[in-house]
Amino acid sequence: MITLEKLQQAESLVKKVTSPTKLISSDYLSEQTGANIFLKPENMQHTGSYKLRGAYYKISTLSDEERQHGLITASAGNHAQGVAYAAQKYGCKAIIVMPTITPLIKVNRTKSYGAEVILHGDVYDDACAYAYELAEKNGYTFVHPFDDIDVIIGQGSVGMEIIQELPNVDCMLVPIGGGGLVAGVAAAAKLQNPNIKIIGVEPAEAPCMKESIKAGEVIELESANTIADGTAVKRVGDITFPLVQQYVDDIFLIEDAELIGAFLDMVEHHKMIAENSGLLTIAALKQLARVGGPFIHNMNIVSIVSGGNMDVITMSSSVQHGLIMRDRIFTIAVLLPDKPGELVRVAQAIADGQGNVIKLEHNQFVSTNRNAAVELRITIEAFGSKHKEDIIEALQNVGYAPRIVTTQL
């Protein structure tokens, strides 16, 4: 179903609409793992993700009549923008059904390419079912986001580009939602070099491909509740599943909390914004280092960063939660007598520990005995866990008993 000739054709064709996403060598991630880590930054793609590739190639294979009927698809956001942009290039109508939880940035950008957007259902699968209903009712041509051989071949252009730029690549980490990207990339890699390892990466709360592989058949999850909304899929494709069975070597699962840490790493060390689904392969590097140990040292490993369409509110929340998780922001409560000079003593102890006060709350009514117990809550910025402990110790050394409380920014 997939040939090297078709993959080469797709790679050449999608260049008409895609931006070059050259590999980025990551010194930071290489130091963390012992391998040579490269990023394939599809988050820097024209529409913010790789999805434009499959959508454009698929639409190129349609007849004029099929295009004139109008195109419809379902998407959590990135495929939506790909179809909308590609349809605009071909001058045809596009209707996109998106889950109601889709970030506003993805909805607005999809509309900006001239598409009609319909919000329906809580997850992709609900939106997809409704899109099929509309296609049958109105005669639209359905463009599936992943379970379509031409879409898969278009996504495979990502793998083709990686091998062209890094012929001695040893391993590729690929996000999995419905399986279109991983199937295309894996086929592109294995058809050229069967020794290239392909590792798919799924959210732990939406492991539809992992569970299907385990069962030996496509199964549907009861839920797909993850912050990685682009890969929140309950059922993989009937076409993608056997391709993954054939070409993918392993599948890693990533917890949501790991994605928050990965977001912080990308922002601080690469000055790049990636959405949570795109961060799956970054978070998976730590797991790969644990599993592979010294065997991955000096291997050439590519993490595909599949998209970067994250709204500002989610971005802000991810930064804050990431800083809290890594003990770079924490909150303590101390009890002190209500008398002059006590606040200065606390502030001086924190300053001596090189801590930076972000927020301070002074509660005189925590006890009726104000001489014994006025509560001071302090949110502090630190360099990490060790520094946090040093600050707490500095407070203890001057007679206070700081208590860690839940940080709320």
Helices and strands as residue ranges (DSSP letters): H 4-14, E 24-25, H 27-33, E 36-41, G 42-44, H 51-61, H 64-68, E 71-74, H 78-90, E 94-98, H 104-112, E 116-119, H 124-138, E 141-142, H 149-155, H 157-165, E 171-175, H 180-192, E 197-203, H 208-215, G 229-231, H 240-247, E 250-254, H 256-270, H 280-292, G 293-296, E 300-305, H 312-325, E 329-336, H 342-352, E 356-363, E 374-381, H 385-397, E 403-405
